[in-house]
Amino acid sequence: MMRKKHFNCGDSQCVHTLLNGKHQEHVLFYQPYTSDQELMIVLQTPVMKSNMENYAKQLVFVDTTHCVNQYSFPLFTLVVRDDHGHGVPVAYAIVSNESQKTLETVLGIVCEHFPTSPRAFMVDKDFAEINALQKVFPESAILLCWYHVLQAVNRWLSKSESGVHGLSNTQKRNEIISFFCKLKACTSEDDFKATSAEFCQTFKQYPLVCQYFQKHWEGIGHMWCDYGRRFSHARSETNNVIERFFHRLKYQFLSGYKNRRLDDLIEVLLGKADDYFSVIKTLQDVGRMKNRFADTLSQVSDSASRLMESGWALKITVQNSHGVNAYQVPSESREDMVYDVCPVESY
């Protein structure tokens, strides 16, 4: 049992002993919790550092989870996709609050260990996280998880304040969500502005809906629409990679127990979890795990080569907006379908 590994009955003393002894080399920063200062524990193992150096250049997933210790201290985590498409952690921070100031401090420490600023970060719509990331990584783009965008819109539409709540307005809510999907697919800023105007015209009889869109979503279209992610972003539109990691942490590594002591949580993060990802990496390196991510990329490449060889490039048209090209590629199987494709920038 975990309690047999405790040095003494004092959780804070055990944490202090762990971080200044057994796990000292894994600690990037440690500020004990007192009445005058917030708790901050920033952790990174050699395995995590290696994953950061290898996979954090394009996109880093950022999120916070709760219910992993008896004090309800949040666990702030950065995750990347490895070359097999799996989400692997590259840094942890156990903090006593999620204020922008605290996150800025944590990210400032982690920033020093990145080989270069990531091209982008994927987040939920948490402005403390967003503002902290923009302050510490001004060169990196911020992308909103598309799942959480739809979730937030759906939840608001279901409230009485939206004016379209209730069973009688189910069809209207579906129409609004469909229009959000149309907005998401905009491949240029001009297209987004025109579609936004169309949205407000279409739903002008629902002024609360239009006001909600203009206040909460129109001004940050570059964070959630396709025109704001015209670069390689690990084939990811959501934060599901980090959500899956949190699920594994809670129900596999922590065995479903919510009220862990803080020293237990640290032992699990730096022990059981780190060992798991080390084993996975070893199996990948020796070819014992099938690389479905690479297989998918290979299939896409083969399909593109086949289309080019058949003269498909002659059917592609180019649309330019503010000096940025978007390519309209006709479907191979359906004559009535055309795909808007953004070029991948070199970064």
Secondary structure as the mmCIF struct_conf table of DSSP 4:
data_model
#
loop_
_struct_conf.conf_type_id
_struct_conf.id
_struct_conf.beg_label_comp_id
_struct_conf.beg_label_asym_id
_struct_conf.beg_label_seq_id
_struct_conf.end_label_comp_id
_struct_conf.end_label_asym_id
_struct_conf.end_label_seq_id
HELX_RH_3T_P HELX_RH_3T_P1 MET A 2 LYS A 5
BEND BEND1 PHE A 7 CYS A 9
HELX_RH_AL_P HELX_RH_AL_P1 ASP A 11 LEU A 19
TURN_TY1_P TURN_TY1_P1 ASN A 20 HIS A 23
HELX_RH_3T_P HELX_RH_3T_P2 GLN A 24 HIS A 26
STRN STRN1 VAL A 27 GLN A 31
BEND BEND2 SER A 35 GLN A 37
STRN STRN2 MET A 40 LEU A 43
HELX_RH_AL_P HELX_RH_AL_P2 PRO A 46 TYR A 55
BEND BEND3 LYS A 57 GLN A 58
STRN STRN3 LEU A 59 THR A 65
BEND BEND4 CYS A 67 ASN A 69
TURN_TY1_P TURN_TY1_P2 GLN A 70 TYR A 71
STRN STRN4 LEU A 75 ARG A 81
TURN_TY1_P TURN_TY1_P3 ASP A 83 HIS A 84
BEND BEND5 GLY A 85 GLY A 85
STRN STRN5 GLY A 87 VAL A 95
BEND BEND6 SER A 96 SER A 96
HELX_RH_AL_P HELX_RH_AL_P3 GLN A 100 CYS A 111
TURN_TY1_P TURN_TY1_P4 GLU A 112 HIS A 113
BEND BEND7 PRO A 115 THR A 116
BEND BEND8 ARG A 119 ARG A 119
STRN STRN6 ALA A 120 VAL A 123
BEND BEND9 LYS A 125 LYS A 125
HELX_RH_AL_P HELX_RH_AL_P4 PHE A 127 VAL A 136
TURN_TY1_P TURN_TY1_P5 PRO A 138 GLU A 139
BEND BEND10 SER A 140 SER A 140
STRN STRN7 ALA A 141 LEU A 144
HELX_RH_AL_P HELX_RH_AL_P5 TRP A 146 LEU A 157
TURN_TY1_P TURN_TY1_P6 SER A 158 SER A 158
BEND BEND11 LYS A 159 LYS A 159
HELX_RH_3T_P HELX_RH_3T_P3 SER A 160 SER A 162
BEND BEND12 GLY A 163 GLY A 163
BEND BEND13 GLY A 166 GLY A 166
HELX_RH_3T_P HELX_RH_3T_P4 LEU A 167 ASN A 169
HELX_RH_AL_P HELX_RH_AL_P6 THR A 170 LYS A 184
TURN_TY1_P TURN_TY1_P7 ALA A 185 ALA A 185
BEND BEND14 SER A 188 SER A 188
HELX_RH_AL_P HELX_RH_AL_P7 GLU A 189 THR A 202
TURN_TY1_P TURN_TY1_P8 PHE A 203 GLN A 205
HELX_RH_AL_P HELX_RH_AL_P8 PRO A 207 HIS A 216
TURN_TY1_P TURN_TY1_P9 TRP A 217 TRP A 217
HELX_RH_3T_P HELX_RH_3T_P5 GLU A 218 ILE A 220
HELX_RH_AL_P HELX_RH_AL_P9 GLY A 221 TRP A 224
BEND BEND15 CYS A 225 CYS A 225
HELX_RH_3T_P HELX_RH_3T_P6 ASP A 226 GLY A 228
BEND BEND16 PHE A 231 PHE A 231
TURN_TY1_P TURN_TY1_P10 ALA A 234 ARG A 235
BEND BEND17 GLU A 237 ASN A 239
HELX_RH_AL_P HELX_RH_AL_P10 ASN A 240 ARG A 248
HELX_RH_PI_P HELX_RH_PI_P1 LEU A 249 PHE A 253
BEND BEND18 LEU A 254 LEU A 254
TURN_TY1_P TURN_TY1_P11 SER A 255 GLY A 256
HELX_RH_AL_P HELX_RH_AL_P11 LEU A 262 GLU A 267
HELX_RH_PI_P HELX_RH_PI_P2 VAL A 268 ALA A 273
HELX_RH_AL_P HELX_RH_AL_P12 ASP A 274 ASP A 285
TURN_TY1_P TURN_TY1_P12 VAL A 286 GLY A 287
BEND BEND19 MET A 289 MET A 289
HELX_RH_AL_P HELX_RH_AL_P13 ARG A 292 GLU A 309
TURN_TY1_P TURN_TY1_P13 SER A 310 GLY A 311
HELX_RH_3T_P HELX_RH_3T_P7 TRP A 312 LYS A 315
STRN STRN8 THR A 317 SER A 321
TURN_TY1_P TURN_TY1_P14 HIS A 322 GLY A 323
STRN STRN9 VAL A 324 PRO A 330
BEND BEND20 GLU A 332 SER A 333
TURN_TY1_P TURN_TY1_P15 GLU A 335 ASP A 336
STRN STRN10 VAL A 338 VAL A 341
HELX_LH_PP_P HELX_LH_PP_P1 CYS A 342 SER A 346
#
